[in-house]
Amino acid sequence: MVTPVQRKLINVPNSDAGKLQHLLTHYTRRNIDLALISHTALGHQKAQDEQSNIGIMLEEPAQRLMKAYNNAKKQIENSALSFSAFYSEPNRVNLYHRLLANIPLSSVGFIGLNEKFHQSILLCADWLSTDLYRLPHNRIFMQSPRLPIKQTDLDAIKKLYTKDYAIYEQAVAIFNKRWNKYQKRHAIPIATGKKVFIHLGPPKTGTSAIQAWLHANGKALAKEGIYYPEHGADVNGVSSGNFEHVISYEAKQGTHYFDLNKLRSLLSHFNNSDSRVLLLSSEHFFYYLLWFFSLVPDAQYIFYIRHPLALAESGFHQEVKRHDRTKNFRLSSPLGFTALNLVEGMAKAFQAQVNFRYFDDSLYEGGSLLSDFAHTISSNVDVPSEVKKLNTQYSPGAVKLMMACNAFATKTLRGDLDKFLQRYSENQPAFSFITEKQHADTKYALIKEVHARQYNEYSPSKTHLLQLIEAYQPPESCSEERQSEDLKNVLHALYRNNFALVAKLYEEARQNNVNSEAGVIVNRLKAYSSFSVKLLLYKAATAGLSRLNILPIFRKFVNMRKSK
């Protein structure tokens, strides 16, 4: 058996090599041996045949020095050391030259650049001959911001670090050459005269409503030459869009990955078809920007921007509904256009065309989300004047009930409860957990952020961002009394419509020794699911009676109890 070759990534200080190594070892689809070694060990790698197994990440010299300076200041309190004194120290000058002057850079297996970190991830995976799982959109994946440096310092550094800049420029040239080859080898062409629209979401921007409309109008879209691949939906009409046409699931690891073969097959089918437009839509595509932007650079991407407060609150509801949240709503501070910043930064890195849309009635083309989306894809298919809300936000009491049940109920029971609570909440009035002060403080911070942004051809409209902020008005803030009153109504409705579920929920709560936080709700479940009710259900089940047959008996039993 051939022993896998160990690859070594040189940890040049302040180059983010550690972040890259973490991604390539924790999110890879096959086992790899990528060791992170100190830059001081580079001098021992002399053999020519070993250099192809060495990787190195480099940062623009002045930026590397500023990062190092900031780190040094944090470690030494009340340090009076100036930046100019820091970068002028002789032992710090021309580090790259001392490390790499005797190594032909063209023979080094992998060269990454921190200023092109996203492309570096793909080139490193290619060097390691591996594919990656979905990468997290958190601080691990966000690029470090470029640090401001005075022009006088920048000029001095370029003069003092001439040899380092020569090495760095050589590395940049090699990197660009390798990236161009990578793109030619992997990018998927779109046939002349055809277009590809990829709707990225993101989550909580009406994707379910858009996909339900697209799915229902597949034939009408096809008549216009728009190919929208079919997909399913749950009983509430909610779907993941075309997710499975591009993304695959690996059961062994329990995670998803971008399936290049699926995408190639789909685009090949489209290129050879009579359709003029391929339209893909899924809120989950937002998590695979790295692959979409690099593999289909000629596609037109659609991304909706929603007010951060609305996103935060909607995200809370989604966590309660789908991700077992048990804690009350809490507003993180500060809020900003996080998802937008990520998309904008990556679009600029890959020169991708993103059509930024604005999730607000006052900014929709045609006055509604669906008319706005139809306009964006140049479709004349009729859109309904009123759209049924999908993936409905829970009512205040429904939120409280589901948070309690998330602490003890099985996935199956939570799924049954979710379906009921969504139906119950459909016609309930809107509400918010956000206070007036939180709204005012966030509005001030967001306006400040918008004015401070640097705009380019990959940016959204500054005017529209400001309009989005001004237009947002959260619904009336929900009081504790209102939530408690609605909880009573929810439980009573559940009792009347699905008493078996009430009994099952209480039984699981009892078996799991639910803590005091959910105790009040559990006690109410207990009151609604007495021993007599459970006994009646048990007898009915053993007698082979259907729910339809038992319902009149149960109602008679309930009326007897109420009369006591």
C-alpha positions in Angstrom: 0.0 0.0 0.0 1.3 3.4 -1.0 1.9 5.7 2.0 0.2 9.1 1.5 2.6 11.9 1.0 2.6 14.5 3.8 2.0 18.0 2.7 3.4 20.9 4.8 2.0 24.4 5.0 4.5 26.9 6.2 3.1 29.1 9.0 4.4 32.5 8.0 3.5 34.9 10.9 0.3 36.9 10.3 -0.5 35.2 7.0 -3.7 33.4 8.1 -2.0 30.0 7.2 -3.6 28.6 10.4 -7.1 29.5 9.2 -6.4 27.9 5.8 -5.0 24.7 7.4 -8.1 24.5 9.6 -10.5 24.6 6.7 -8.6 22.1 4.6 -8.4 19.6 7.4 -11.8 19.9 9.0 -14.0 20.3 5.9 -12.4 17.9 3.4 -14.1 15.0 1.8 -11.2 12.7 2.2 -8.5 12.3 4.8 -5.4 14.4 4.1 -2.2 15.0 5.9 -1.5 18.7 5.9 0.9 19.7 8.7 1.2 23.3 9.8 4.9 23.9 10.5 6.9 26.9 11.7 8.5 29.2 9.1 11.8 28.6 10.8 11.7 25.0 9.5 11.5 26.1 5.9 15.3 26.3 5.6 15.5 22.5 6.2 13.4 21.7 3.1 16.3 21.6 0.6 15.5 18.6 -1.6 13.9 19.6 -5.0 11.5 16.7 -4.8 10.2 17.9 -1.5 9.3 21.4 -2.6 6.2 20.3 -4.5 4.9 19.1 -1.1 5.4 22.5 0.5 2.7 25.2 0.6 3.0 28.7 1.7 0.6 31.6 2.5 1.8 35.1 2.0 0.4 38.5 3.0 1.2 41.8 1.4 4.3 43.0 3.3 2.9 46.2 4.7 -0.3 44.5 5.8 1.6 41.7 7.5 3.7 44.2 9.4 0.6 46.2 10.6 -1.1 43.0 11.8 2.1 42.0 13.6 2.3 45.5 15.2 -1.3 45.3 16.4 -0.7 41.9 17.9 2.4 43.1 19.7 0.5 46.1 21.1 -2.2 43.8 22.5 0.4 41.7 24.3 2.3 44.6 25.8 0.0 46.9 27.7 0.8 50.7 27.6 3.4 50.1 24.9 4.8 53.3 23.5 6.4 51.5 20.5 5.5 53.3 17.3 4.7 51.5 14.0 7.7 53.1 12.3 10.0 51.9 15.1 8.4 48.4 14.9 8.9 47.8 11.2 12.4 49.4 11.2 13.8 46.8 13.6 16.6 45.0 11.7 15.5 41.5 12.7 12.1 42.1 11.1 13.2 43.5 7.8 12.8 41.4 4.6 11.5 38.2 6.3 10.2 36.9 3.0 13.6 37.2 1.3 15.4 35.4 4.2 12.9 32.6 4.0 12.4 32.2 0.2 15.4 33.7 -1.6 17.1 30.3 -2.1 13.9 28.5 -3.1 12.5 28.7 -6.7 8.9 29.7 -6.0 7.7 28.1 -9.2 8.6 24.7 -7.7 6.7 25.3 -4.5 3.5 23.1 -4.6 1.1 25.7 -3.3 1.3 29.4 -3.0 -1.6 31.3 -1.4 -2.3 35.0 -1.0 -4.2 36.3 2.0 -5.6 39.1 -0.2 -7.1 36.4 -2.4 -8.0 34.0 0.4 -11.1 32.6 -1.3 -9.2 31.6 -4.4 -6.4 30.3 -2.2 -8.9 27.8 -0.6 -9.7 26.3 -3.9 -6.1 26.2 -5.1 -5.1 24.5 -1.9 -7.8 21.9 -2.2 -6.7 21.3 -5.8 -3.1 20.9 -4.6 -4.3 18.3 -2.1 -6.5 16.6 -4.6 -9.6 16.8 -2.4 -13.1 18.3 -2.4 -14.5 20.3 0.4 -17.8 20.1 2.3 -19.9 23.2 2.9 -17.7 25.8 4.5 -19.0 27.9 7.5 -19.9 31.6 6.9 -18.6 32.7 10.2 -15.4 34.3 11.4 -13.3 31.4 10.0 -14.5 32.2 6.5 -14.7 36.0 6.6 -11.6 37.7 5.3 -9.7 40.0 7.7 -10.2 43.6 6.7 -7.4 45.6 5.1 -5.8 47.7 7.8 -5.3 51.4 7.2 -1.7 52.4 6.8 -0.4 56.0 6.5 1.1 56.8 3.1 4.4 57.9 4.7 4.7 54.5 6.4 3.7 52.7 3.3 6.4 54.5 1.3 9.0 53.8 4.0 8.1 50.1 4.1 8.3 49.7 0.4 11.8 51.3 0.4 13.1 49.4 3.4 11.5 46.0 2.3 12.4 46.1 -1.3 13.6 42.5 -1.3 10.3 41.4 0.3 8.2 43.1 -2.3 10.2 41.5 -5.0 9.5 38.1 -3.6 5.9 39.0 -3.0 5.4 40.2 -6.6 6.9 37.0 -7.9 4.5 35.0 -5.7 1.5 37.1 -7.0 2.5 36.4 -10.6 2.7 32.6 -10.0 -0.5 32.7 -8.1 -2.4 34.5 -10.9 -1.0 32.1 -13.5 -2.1 29.0 -11.4 -5.5 30.5 -10.8 -6.1 31.2 -14.5 -5.2 27.5 -15.2 -7.6 26.4 -12.5 -10.5 28.4 -13.9 -9.9 27.1 -17.5 -9.9 23.6 -16.1 -12.9 23.8 -13.9 -15.2 26.7 -15.0 -18.4 25.5 -16.8 -19.2 27.5 -19.9 -22.7 28.8 -20.8 -23.7 28.4 -24.4 -23.7 31.6 -26.5 -27.1 33.4 -26.4 -28.1 31.7 -23.2 -28.4 33.0 -19.6 -28.2 31.4 -16.2 -29.9 33.1 -13.2 -29.0 31.7 -9.8 -31.2 33.0 -6.9 -29.0 32.8 -3.7 -31.7 33.8 -1.2 -30.4 34.3 1.4 -32.6 32.6 4.1 -35.6 34.6 5.4 -36.1 36.7 2.3 -39.2 35.2 0.9 -37.5 32.2 -0.9 -40.4 29.8 -0.1 -43.0 32.2 -1.7 -40.8 32.7 -4.7 -40.1 29.0 -5.2 -43.8 28.1 -4.7 -44.7 30.5 -7.5 -41.9 29.3 -9.8 -42.9 25.6 -9.1 -46.6 26.3 -9.8 -45.8 28.2 -13.1 -43.2 25.8 -14.5 -45.1 25.3 -17.8 -45.8 29.0 -18.2 -42.1 29.8 -17.6 -41.1 27.1 -20.1 -43.2 28.8 -22.8 -41.0 31.9 -22.3 -37.9 29.8 -22.6 -37.1 29.7 -18.9 -36.2 26.3 -17.6 -36.8 25.9 -13.9 -36.0 22.4 -12.8 -38.8 20.7 -10.8 -38.6 20.1 -7.1 -40.9 19.0 -4.3 -42.4 20.8 -1.2 -43.7 19.9 2.2 -47.4 19.9 3.2 -47.1 23.6 4.0 -45.7 24.4 0.5 -42.2 25.0 1.8 -39.2 23.7 -0.2 -35.5 23.9 -0.6 -35.9 24.9 -4.2 -33.5 23.4 -6.7 -31.0 22.5 -3.9 -30.8 18.8 -4.7 -30.0 19.5 -8.4 -26.6 20.9 -7.4 -25.9 19.9 -3.8 -25.4 16.3 -2.5 -25.5 14.8 0.9 -22.8 12.4 2.3 -24.5 10.3 4.9 -21.2 9.0 6.3 -20.2 12.4 7.5 -23.7 13.8 7.8 -23.0 16.9 5.8 -23.6 18.4 2.3 -21.2 19.3 -0.4 -21.2 21.1 -3.8 -21.6 18.4 -6.4 -19.6 19.4 -9.5 -20.8 16.5 -11.5 -24.5 17.4 -10.9 -23.9 21.0 -12.0 -22.0 19.9 -15.1 -24.8 17.5 -16.1 -27.5 20.2 -15.5 -25.7 22.9 -17.5 -24.9 20.4 -20.3 -28.6 19.5 -20.5 -29.5 23.2 -20.6 -26.8 24.2 -23.1 -28.2 21.5 -25.5 -31.9 22.4 -24.9 -34.2 24.9 -26.6 -34.4 26.9 -23.4 -32.8 30.3 -23.4 -32.7 30.7 -19.6 -31.8 28.4 -16.8 -33.2 29.5 -13.4 -32.1 28.0 -10.1 -33.3 29.0 -6.7 -32.5 27.9 -3.2 -31.8 29.8 0.0 -29.1 27.2 0.7 -27.1 28.3 -2.3 -26.0 31.2 -0.1 -23.7 28.8 1.7 -21.9 27.7 -1.6 -20.9 31.0 -3.0 -17.3 29.9 -3.3 -18.2 27.2 -5.9 -20.9 29.1 -7.7 -18.8 32.2 -8.2 -15.7 30.3 -9.3 -17.4 27.6 -11.5 -20.1 29.7 -13.1 -18.6 33.1 -13.3 -20.8 34.2 -16.2 -24.1 33.5 -14.4 -26.3 36.4 -13.1 -26.8 36.0 -9.4 -29.9 37.3 -7.5 -29.5 38.3 -3.8 -32.2 40.0 -1.7 -31.1 42.4 1.1 -33.3 42.5 4.1 -33.2 44.9 7.1 -30.9 43.3 9.7 -33.5 43.7 12.5 -36.1 41.8 10.5 -33.4 39.2 9.6 -32.5 38.8 13.3 -36.0 38.4 14.4 -37.0 36.1 11.5 -33.8 34.0 12.2 -34.9 33.6 15.9 -38.3 32.3 14.7 -36.6 29.9 12.4 -34.3 28.6 15.2 -37.3 28.0 17.3 -39.2 26.2 14.5 -36.3 24.2 13.0 -33.3 24.2 15.2 -34.5 23.3 18.7 -34.0 26.7 20.3 -35.2 27.0 23.9 -34.0 30.5 24.9 -35.9 33.7 24.5 -35.2 36.3 21.8 -32.1 38.4 22.4 -30.8 41.0 20.1 -27.1 40.8 19.3 -25.2 44.0 19.2 -24.1 45.5 17.0 -26.1 44.5 14.0 -25.0 45.1 10.5 -25.3 44.0 6.8 -23.3 40.8 7.5 -24.6 38.6 4.7 -24.4 41.5 2.2 -20.8 42.2 3.2 -19.9 38.6 2.6 -21.6 38.4 -0.8 -20.2 41.7 -1.9 -16.7 40.8 -0.9 -16.8 37.5 -2.7 -18.4 38.9 -5.8 -15.6 41.4 -6.0 -13.0 38.6 -5.5 -14.4 36.5 -8.3 -15.8 39.4 -10.4 -19.3 37.9 -10.2 -22.4 39.7 -11.4 -24.8 40.1 -8.5 -28.2 41.8 -8.9 -28.9 43.2 -5.5 -32.6 43.4 -4.7 -34.3 45.0 -1.7 -36.7 43.1 0.6 -39.3 45.8 1.3 -42.7 46.7 -0.2 -41.6 50.2 -1.1 -38.6 49.0 -3.1 -40.2 46.1 -5.0 -40.5 46.6 -8.8 -44.2 46.3 -9.4 -45.1 46.5 -5.7 -44.6 42.9 -4.5 -41.9 40.4 -4.0 -43.1 38.2 -6.8 -43.5 41.0 -9.3 -40.0 42.2 -8.3 -38.5 38.7 -8.9 -40.4 38.3 -12.2 -39.0 41.6 -13.4 -35.5 40.5 -12.4 -35.6 37.4 -14.5 -37.4 39.2 -17.4 -40.6 37.1 -17.1 -44.1 38.2 -18.1 -45.8 35.3 -16.2 -48.7 36.7 -14.1 -48.1 37.0 -10.4 -50.9 36.9 -7.9 -52.1 40.1 -6.3 -52.1 38.5 -2.9 -49.6 35.8 -1.9 -50.2 33.3 0.9 -47.5 33.4 3.4 -45.4 30.2 3.6 -43.2 29.1 6.4 -45.4 31.3 8.6 -44.0 33.1 11.6 -45.4 31.6 14.8 -47.8 33.6 17.0 -46.4 34.7 20.4 -47.9 31.8 22.3 -46.9 29.3 19.6 -43.3 30.5 20.0 -43.4 29.9 23.8 -45.0 26.4 23.4 -42.4 25.3 20.7 -39.5 26.6 22.8 -40.7 24.5 25.7 -41.3 21.4 23.6 -37.8 21.8 22.0 -36.4 20.8 25.4 -37.9 17.3 25.5 -40.0 16.3 22.5 -38.8 14.0 19.8 -38.2 15.2 16.2 -41.3 13.5 15.0 -43.5 15.1 17.6 -41.9 18.5 17.0 -42.6 18.1 13.3 -46.3 17.4 14.0 -46.5 20.3 16.4 -44.8 22.6 13.9 -47.4 21.8 11.2 -50.2 22.6 13.6 -48.6 25.8 14.9 -48.0 27.1 11.4 -51.6 26.6 10.5 -52.7 28.2 13.7 -50.4 31.2 13.2 -51.4 31.9 9.6 -54.1 34.6 10.4 -52.6 35.9 13.7 -51.6 39.6 13.8 -48.0 40.5 13.4 -45.9 41.2 16.4 -42.3 41.9 17.3 -39.9 41.2 20.3 -37.9 44.3 19.3 -38.3 47.4 21.5 -38.6 51.0 20.2 -35.2 51.8 21.7 -33.5 48.9 20.0 -35.0 49.9 16.7 -33.8 53.5 17.1 -30.3 52.5 18.2 -30.0 50.0 15.3 -31.3 52.5 12.8 -28.6 55.0 13.8 -25.8 52.4 13.6 -27.0 51.1 10.2 -27.2 54.5 8.6 -23.7 55.2 9.9 -22.4 51.9 8.4 -24.0 52.7 5.0 -22.3 56.1 4.8 -19.0 54.6 5.8 -19.1 51.8 3.2 -16.8 51.9 0.1 -18.8 51.4 -3.1 -17.7 49.9 -6.3 -19.2 48.0 -9.3 -19.9 45.0 -7.1 -21.8 47.0 -4.4 -25.5 47.6 -3.9 -27.1 51.0 -4.2 -26.3 53.4 -1.3 -29.6 55.2 -2.0 -31.6 52.0 -1.8 -29.8 50.8 1.3 -30.8 54.0 3.1 -34.3 53.7 1.8 -34.5 50.2 3.2 -33.4 51.4 6.6 -35.9 54.3 6.6 -38.8 52.2 5.4 -38.5 49.4 8.1 -41.0 49.7 10.9 -41.2 46.6 13.2 -44.8 45.5 14.2 -46.1 46.3 17.6 -43.8 45.0 20.4 -45.3 41.9 22.1 -45.8 42.1 25.9 -45.4 39.2 28.3 -49.1 39.4 29.0 -50.0 39.0 25.3 -47.7 36.1 24.9 -49.1 34.3 28.0 -52.7 34.9 26.8 -52.0 33.6 23.3 -50.3 30.5 24.9 -53.6 29.7 26.5 -55.4 30.0 23.2 -52.8 27.9 21.4 -53.0 25.1 24.0 -56.8 25.1 23.9 -56.8 25.0 20.0 -54.3 22.1 20.1 -56.4 20.3 22.6 -59.6 20.7 20.5 -57.9 19.8 17.2 -55.2 17.2 18.1 -55.7 15.9 21.6 -53.5 12.9 20.9 -50.6 15.1 20.3 -51.2 16.9 23.6 -51.1 13.5 25.4 -47.9 12.4 23.6 -46.2 15.7 24.4 -47.0 15.5 28.0 -45.9 11.8 28.2 -42.5 12.7 26.7 -42.2 15.7 29.1 -42.9 13.4 32.0 -40.4 10.8 30.8 -37.7 13.4 30.4 -38.1 15.1 33.7 -38.5 18.6 32.1 -36.8 21.4 34.0 -38.7 24.3 35.7 -38.3 26.7 32.8 -40.9 24.7 30.8 -42.7 23.6 34.0 -45.7 25.9 33.6 -46.4 24.7 30.1 -45.9 21.1 31.0 -48.4 21.4 33.8 -50.9 22.8 31.3 -50.2 19.9 29.0 -50.8 17.6 32.0 -54.1 19.2 32.7 -55.2 18.7 29.1 -54.0 15.1 28.9 -55.5 13.5 32.0 -55.3 9.8 32.7 -58.9 9.4 31.6 -58.1 10.9 28.2 -55.1 8.7 27.7 -57.1 5.7 28.8 -59.8 6.5 26.3 -57.2 6.8 23.5 -55.6 3.6 24.5 -58.9 1.7 24.5 -59.8 3.2 21.2 -56.5 2.2 19.7 -56.7 -1.4 21.0 -60.2 -1.6 19.6 -59.0 -0.5 16.2 -61.1 2.6 16.2 -60.0 5.4 13.8 -59.6 9.0 15.0 -62.8 9.8 13.1 -64.7 7.1 15.0 -63.4 8.1 18.4 -63.9 11.9 17.9 -67.6 11.9 18.9 -66.9 9.7 21.9 -64.1 12.1 23.0 -66.2 15.2 22.6 -68.9 13.6 24.7 -66.3 12.8 27.3 -64.9 16.4 27.2 -68.4 17.9 27.6 -69.0 15.6 30.6 -65.8 16.9 32.2 -66.7 20.5 31.5 -70.1 20.1 33.1 -68.5 18.9 36.4 
